[in-house]
Amino acid sequence: MTAQQFVSPNEIRARFSHAMSDMYQKEVPLYGDLLELVAETNRQVLREDAALAHQLQITGEIERLAMERHGAIRVGTADELATLRRLFRVMGMAPVGYYDLSVAGVPVHSTAFRAIHEDALQISPFRVFTSLLRLELIEDPALRALAERLLARRRIFTDRALELIALQEAQGGLNEVQAQEFVEQALETFRWHNQATVSAEEYRQLHDQHRLIADVVAFKGPHINHLTPRTLDIDRVQQAMPGRGITPKAVIEGPPRRRRAILLRQTSFKALEESVDFVEHDGHAVAGHHTARFGEIEQRGVALTPKGRELYDRLLQATNDALQTPPSEKNAERYYQLLEENFRAFPDDYATLREQQLAWFRYFPTECGLAAKESLDKHSTLEQLIEKEHVRFQPLVYEDFLPVSAAGIFQSNLGDSRHAQYNAASSRAAFEQALGSEVIDELALYQQTQQRSLEACAQALGLATLAS
């Protein structure tokens, strides 16, 4: 079979994203209401802010805006994680970044499966934040052994999904019929099952250890626990949610509201209490409930360099140190005040962010620059070209996650006011061993994207090179 007959991984990813969104809207109707609210908010913002609309148009972000940006799942074993890596590879998604959430009281470590090239992200920016339960953090040996037994006997992939993954690996791709079947079969891994695999008492024990442990261990598979649309004004969505009958979490995670957004801001509606059946040892079912699935919203800003990220982390830590307790409904106003005060030290215009090398950017030749191509000084520097308006720059969107924010979302939607303290060290090596590969350094990807844009700029303007 020739490569021309294969459906591109980007197209398979786009189809899977749409299929998952349709499934989740049926499973969690309130998520559909959230999508409508976000779409309305985005239309309002674009009508009110012509400059932003123009920026999104020239960078191509406008085409991506309506696409779901990410989902999240949690798995329990190395085999499940490694097979997910193979499944996502069919869709052109690779593991990017390592996130240790145990430092924030959540017993998992994670990566984000996503496309890694800007052209692929333009077609489908869908990503899946994927967490592996750290069984060694379950303190009770008997409970840890129970979790290991339950996870060892479940099978989260259909036989046909595994066959299609192997087929793709053997022949280098999937044809139209195979790609469609792959989407259908892969979707089954993420479907919600309202029948637990544990008794009510076993669920209680797992739940009392940590609600997330119960969510991972007590069910047939790693149901998608949220999907996330992208908004242009997360504060407006947060304020509008109660009017739609949607209860938001207490605080927006991430940096404060700014003129020039940085990194990632996230909020969500609180997880729903859903009916489940527990299976007793004699086989009869006992009705109960489980709380884990929710809808999330995100607002993405410019990606930060290592220097910018160090400043961000320092200012966020200063905010949390001053607050002394985790952000909550009770101290939300004080938290926002401290956050805004501390982040005044972070430049809030793109020119300064670029000049101080705090953020990553993409560079484009202007019409003026292209018209002057033949007369350009071949030794022109990037700064000279920008000053003469021969080159323009636009922010490079942050495509990844923030561990403290992810933990905050998880904690608020697990309904757990307790913040567990884990003393175990971060274990990237153990995670990569379970994954079956190294995770990609996300900062290197932004640097590469910026460099590609500089090289394309130089070529378009007939220059040998351009350096940032």
N, C-alpha and C positions, 0 to 999 in steps of 0.2 A: 504494500500500500504506500503511495507517495504522500509526502507531506502536504501536498495541495489538497488531498482528500480529507485531511484532519481538520476538525474544528479547533480554532485557536484556544489556548488556555484562557485568554482574556475573555473570550465569548462564553466559555463554559462558566467562568466565575460570575459574569454578569447574569447569566441565566439562573445560576444557583442562588445568587443574591435576591433576585426577583421571586423565585420560588419560596425561599425561606421567609421573605416578607409576607407573601400571601398566606403561608401556613401560620405565621405568628399572629397575623391579624385575626385569623379565624379562632386561634387558641386563646388570644388575649385581645378581645374587641376594643378595650380601652387604648391599646396601642394604635389602632386605626384612628381614634379620636385625636391622639397625640400627633400623628402624622398630619392630619388636617390643620391643627393649630399651628404647627411649625411651618407648613406651606403658606398659610395665611400671613403669618408673621414675616416670612421672607419676602413675600410680595409687597407688603407694606414698607419694609426697609428699603427695598430696591426702588420703590416709587419716591421715597423721601430722600434718598442719598444717591444722587446721580454719579458722584465721584466713585463711590464704592461699586455701583453697577458697572461703570466703565472699567474699573480695575479688574473685576471678575470677568468681564467680557474679553479683555485683551490677554488675560492669562489662561483663559479657557475654563476657569473655575465655575463659570455660570452653568456649563453643561453638566458638571458633577453635582451641583447643589441639591438636586432632588433625589439623588441616589442615597440609599441607606449607607451609612459610613462603616458601622461595625456591629458585630454581635459578640457574645461572650459565652463560653462553655467551660465546664470544669470536669476533669477526668481523674481517675483514681489510680491507674497503674502505668508503668513504663511502656508496656505493650500497647495500651490504648493511645498514649501520647505519640509513640513512634508510628503507629498506623495512621493517626491523624495527619502526621507530617507527610506521609505518602499520599493520603487523600487530597490534602490541600495542594500538593505539588502538581496534581492533575490540573488544577485550576490556576497554575502559575503563581502560587503563593508560597513564600518562604518564611521561616521563623526569624523575626527581627526583634532584637532587644531581649534583655533578661530583667525580670521584675521580681524582687523578693518581697512579697506582701506580709511575710511573717513579722517583719519589723514594725508593721502597723497593726498587729494583732489578728491577722488572717492567715491560717495555716496552709498556704499554698505558695508556689512560685510559678511564674508565668512567662509566656512570650506572646508576640502578636504575629499571626500568619497574615502576610499581605504581599501584594506585588511590590517590586523594588525599583522599577524604572518609571520615570515620570510619564512616558507614553502609555505604559500599561495601566498606571493609576488613572490616567485620563479616561480610559475606556471603562474601567470599573474600579473604584477606590475601596471596594468591600474588603474588610479585614475581620479577623476573628481573634479576640483576646482569649487565649487558651491557658487555663491554669491546671497544674498538677497538684493533687493533694499530697501533703507531706505527712505520710503515715507515722513517721518517727515522732511527730509532735503530739500524737495522741498519748496522753500520759498513762492511762490505765492499760496494762499489758493485755488483759482479757478483752477489753474493748478493741484494742488495736488488732488482736488476732481475729476477732469477729469481722472487723472491717476488711481485713486481708482475705478472709474466706469468702465473704460476699462479693468482693470485687473479682476474685479469681474465677468465680463460676459464671459471671455474666459475660455476654457477648454483645458488644454495642454496634457492630457492623453487620449488615446482611451478607450472606454468602456471595450474592451477586455483586455487591459493591466491592468486595475483596477481589473477585474475579476480574472486574473491570479495571481496578487499580493495577493489578498484575498485567493485564492486557496492555494498558497504556504504557507501562514500563517496558514491556517486551517489544512493542511495535513503534513506540515513540509518539503516540497520540491516539485519539479516538475519532472515529468517523461520526457522521451526523446521528445515526441511529444509536450508536454506542454512547455518544455524549449525552443525548437526551435520557437514556436509561441510567447513565451514571448520576445525573442530577436527581432523578427520582429515587434511586437507591441510596445515595449519600444523604438525602434529606431525612431518611428514616432514622439515622443516628441521632438527629437533633430534635426529633418529635417528642412531645410531652406524653408521658404515660401516667395515668392516675392510679395505677395499682403499684403499690410499693413492693419491695422484695423482702421486707422485714416485718416482724411482728410489731405491734404497738409499743411494747415494752422495749424492744431493741431500738426502735426509732427514738424513744424518749432518752435512752442512754446516749445514743449518738448525738442527739439534739442538745442534751445537757453539756456534752463535751464542747461542742461548737455547732451552731446551726448550719454552717457551711459543710461540716463533715456529714451531717445527716443528708444534706442536699446531694452530695456527691455519691454517697455509699448506698442509700436506701432505695434507689430506683433502677430501672432497667437500663437506662442510658443517660448520657450527658445532655439532657434537654437544653435547648437554647434558653438562657435565663434572661436575656434582654437583647433588643435591637435598638439601634441608635440613629435617628436622623440628624442632620446638621442644620443648625439655625444660624442666622446672621445677627440675632439679638437674643441671647439666652436670658437676660434679665427680663425682657418683655414677655417671653414665654413663661418664665417662672411666675410672674405676676398674674398672667392670664389663666394659668392652669386651674386654680380653684373655681373660676367662673364657668369652666367646662366640666365641673364635677370630678376633676383630677387633683389628687392630693400630692403636692410636691414634697421632696425632702427639704429639710430645714435650711441648708445652705448650699450655695453653688460651689463646687470643688474647683480648685485651681487658682489662677491669678485673679486680681480684681478687675472690674470693668475699666477699660482703657480706650483711648482714641485709637490706638494701634494694638490690636489684640496680639498676645503672645501665647505660644504653646497651645494649651487646651483647657477649656472650661466645661464642666459637666454638671448636669442635674438629672433628676429622674422623678417619676411618680413612684410612690411607695409600693412595694411588692404586694401582690394580691394573696389573700388567703384562699387556697383552693382545696376542694374536697378530694380526698384520697382514700383508698382502701388498703389497710394493713392486712397481711396474711399471717394468721396465727399458725402455730406448729401443727395443729390438728386439721389445717386446711381451710377453716372458715374465715371469712372476711370481717374486719372490724372497721367501721367508718371513722375517719379522722380528718385532719387537715394539714396542709403544708404551705409554707410561705417562702417563696424564693423568686418568682418571675415578675419582671417589671418592665417599664419603658424608660428609656434614657434619652437625653438630648445633649448635644455637644455643640460648642462653638470653637472653631479652630483658628489659630493665629499663626504668626510667623515662627518658624523653627529657630531655635537658639543654638549658637555655637557652644563649645565647652565653657568659654568665658562667660557667655550669657547665662548658661544653665547654672554655673556656680553662683552667680549673682542672684538668680531666681531662688535657688535652694536656700541661700543664706537669708534672704528677705522673708521667705515663707517660714523658715525655722524661727526667726525673730518674732514673727507674728504668733506662732504657736507657743513659744516660750512666754510671751507676754500674756496670752490668754490663759495658760496654765492647765486648762482642761480641754478635751476634744470639742470642736464646734458642735453646737446643738441648737435646737429651737430656743432654748432659754438664753443663750449668749450670742445668737446670730448677729444682732445689731452691733454688739461690741466687737465681734470677730471681723465684720466687714469694715468697721472703723479702723481697727488695727491694721488690717490688710492694706487698706487704701493709704494709710499714713506711711507704712513701711515701704510700699512700692513706689512712692514718690521718688525714691532713689534710682528707679529704673527708667531710662529714657523712653519717651512716649512719642517719638517720631522716627520714621524709617531712615531718614538721612543720618541721624545720630546713631541709631542702632547699627547702621552699616559702617559708618566712620569709626566707631569704637569696636567693631568686629564682635558685636553681641548677637547677631542674627545672620541667617543665611538668606541669600537672594538669588534670583534668576536675572540674567542680563539679556537685553534684546536690542538689536540695531533699530534706530528710528528711521522714519522716511527721510528725514534731513540727512542722517548719516549715510544712508544708502545712496542718496543723490550726490553726496560729496565724496563717494568712494574713491574716484580716480584722483582726487586732489588731496586726499588725506596724507598727513605726515605718517609715514610707515613706522615711525618710532613713537607714535602717540601712546600715552599711558591711558589706563582706564579712567583715571580721575579727569584727565584732560578731555576725553571723549564725552564723559558725563557732563562736564562743565559746558561744553559746546553743544550739548543736547544731541549728540550723535549716537549716544547709547543711553538707554533708560534701564531702570531696575525695578523689580517687583518682588514682594516678599515670597519666600518659599514656604509653602504651607506645612505645618507640623503634621506628620502622618502617624505619629505613634502615641504613647500613653504616658501617664504619670503615676508611679506606684502609690504614692500617698492618696491621690485622687481616686484611683481604682479601689483601694482599700476602704476609703470613705464611702464610696457608692455601695460596695458590698455590705459594709457594716450597717448602713442606714436601712438597706432593703432586706437585711436579715432580721431586722427588728430587735437587734441585740444592743442594749445600752452598755453591756460589759465590754471592756477592751482587754482581750487576753494578752498576756505578756509571754513571749516565747524567747528563750535564751539561746536557741540554736543559731549557729552561724549561717550566713547566706551560703548557698550551695549551688553555684552556677555549674560547677563541674558535674555534680550529680544530676542536675537537670539535663545538661547536654548529653550525658551518658544515657539517660532515659529516652531522650528525644532521638538519639541515634545520629546526631550531627551537632555542629557548633551553631550558635545563634549569630546572626549578622549584626555587626555594630551599626546602629541606626545613625550615629553621627557621621560615620564614614560615607553613608549613602547620601546625606545632605551635601557633604563636601564634594562628592562626585557629581551630583546634579548641578551644583553651582559651577563646577569646573567645566562640565559639558556645555553649559550655556555660554560661558566665556569663550570656549573654543568655537562654538557655532557663530558667535558674534564676530570673532576675529576673522573667520572664514568669509562671512557675509560682507565684511568691510575690506577684505583683501589684505589683512594684516597677518603677520607671521604668528603673533601670539598676543594674549592679553592676560594679565595677572591681577588678581584681586588685591 
